[in-house]
C-alpha cells in the first residue's frame, strides 16, 4: 500500500515527457491534476483493499507527471529552493493534520472512518488550487514555435526562441545526421549517454546519487516511523507525536540551512557533512537497538536516546534539499539549449523514474528487514552513508561556481566552446544584437519549460 504510489509515480514520470511535448506543459499539468483528483476521490471513498491500491497507483501517476514539469532556466534555482521548502512545509502540515484527525471518534475499534477519510479527501484542495492557477499560465514560446504557431510566439521574444530552436536543429543535424524520425532521434540521444565518456560520467554520477540517497534510509523513516519507534520501545501518544508532528517539524526546519548554504559551501561539502551526520546517527541507533533489543521495557531512556538520534539523522538527511540542487548542478544547469539536458545529462524523467523505482523497492522491503534483521537494518543504512562520504570525497567533482563552458570541460567534454560559437553565429544571422553580453545568453535564459 505504501510502495504502490511510487510505482505509479515512476510510470507517470516516464510518460510525461512525450505528453508535455505534445500537449504543452500547461495542459500536462491540467491532465495530472485531473488524474490526481480521481485518485484522491478513490482514496477517500475506498470500501475495500483493492480500491486503496488503485487509488494510490492513480494518484502516483499524477505525482510522477507533476514532478517532471520544469521551470524556466533563469528562475530554476530559486524555484527549486522554493519547491523543496514547500515540500517539507506541507509534509509538516500533513503530519500535524494526521496527528489531529486520528483521534476523531477515539482510537482502536471505536475510531471514526472520518479520521482517515478526511485527510485523504483534503488532498483534493491543493490539487484544485493548482488546477485553477495553471489556467492562467501562458504557453511557452518555444512550444508554440515547435508547433508552427509562429504568430502566437511573436509576443514572447520570437527571435530569442527562434535562435534556440535553430540552434537545436543545427546541433541535431550535426550529432544525429542519420535520424529520420523522433524515435530514431530519441534512441540516438540515449545511446550517446552510454558511449560518450563525459556523458557517461554524468550519467553514472546522477543515477548513483539517486540510488545511494534512497538507501541511506530516509524513506524508511518517513514511511515507517510508527513501526520504527514502536520497535525501540516507545508506545502510545509518544509514537503518534514523534512519528507525525515532530518529524514533520524537524524535516521542515532542517531544509532551511541546506537551501541557505548550498551555494556558499558547495555541493560536495554539504553532501559529505550530511553523510557524516547520518552515519553517526545510524551507528548509534543501530548499536542501541542491538544492546537493548530485548529489554526496552526496563530501559526507556535507551528508547528515547534512539529516538533523539533518529531526529538527528533527519536533520542531516539530504533527500529534500541537496538531491535536487546537486542534480541541477551536474545536469540541468549546464544546458546550452533547451534540449541539452538530454544531450549533456540523463533525461530528467529517466532519473525520476529510477528514483520512484528505488522508493518502491525500499518501501516494499523495509518492513521485512525490520522484522527479520532488526537492528541490522540501521547498519545497512550506515553502510550506504559511509559509501556516500567516500564516493563524494574522491569521485564527485565540485560544481560550485563553475560556468557553463567550464562545466562541460569538468566532465571531459569539448563541445562547450563550439556551442557558444554556434549560438553566437545563429544570433548574428538572425540579427539579434548581442550588446556586449556573452554569446550564450540566449541559450541560457530562454526555453521556458512551463
HELIX and SHEET records of a PDB file:
HELIX    1   1 UNK A    4  UNK A   23  1                                  20    
HELIX    2   2 UNK A   25  UNK A   44  1                                  20    
HELIX    3   3 UNK A   49  UNK A   67  1                                  19    
HELIX    4   4 UNK A   73  UNK A   75  5                                   3    
HELIX    5   5 UNK A   76  UNK A  101  1                                  26    
HELIX    6   6 UNK A  108  UNK A  110  5                                   3    
HELIX    7   7 UNK A  114  UNK A  121  1                                   8    
HELIX    8   8 UNK A  123  UNK A  134  1                                  12    
HELIX    9   9 UNK A  141  UNK A  146  1                                   6    
HELIX   10  10 UNK A  150  UNK A  153  1                                   4    
HELIX   11  11 UNK A  158  UNK A  175  1                                  18    
HELIX   12  12 UNK A  182  UNK A  195  1                                  14    
HELIX   13  13 UNK A  197  UNK A  214  1                                  18    
HELIX   14  14 UNK A  218  UNK A  231  1                                  14    
HELIX   15  15 UNK A  237  UNK A  240  1                                   4    
HELIX   16  16 UNK A  241  UNK A  246  3                                   6    
HELIX   17  17 UNK A  247  UNK A  265  1                                  19    
HELIX   18  18 UNK A  267  UNK A  292  1                                  26    
HELIX   19  19 UNK A  296  UNK A  298  5                                   3    
HELIX   20  20 UNK A  300  UNK A  316  1                                  17    
HELIX   21  21 UNK A  322  UNK A  330  1                                   9    
HELIX   22  22 UNK A  332  UNK A  334  5                                   3    
HELIX   23  23 UNK A  340  UNK A  343  1                                   4    
HELIX   24  24 UNK A  348  UNK A  372  1                                  25    
HELIX   25  25 UNK A  376  UNK A  395  1                                  20    
HELIX   26  26 UNK A  404  UNK A  410  1                                   7    
HELIX   27  27 UNK A  415  UNK A  429  1                                  15    
HELIX   28  28 UNK A  441  UNK A  445  1                                   5    
END                                                                             
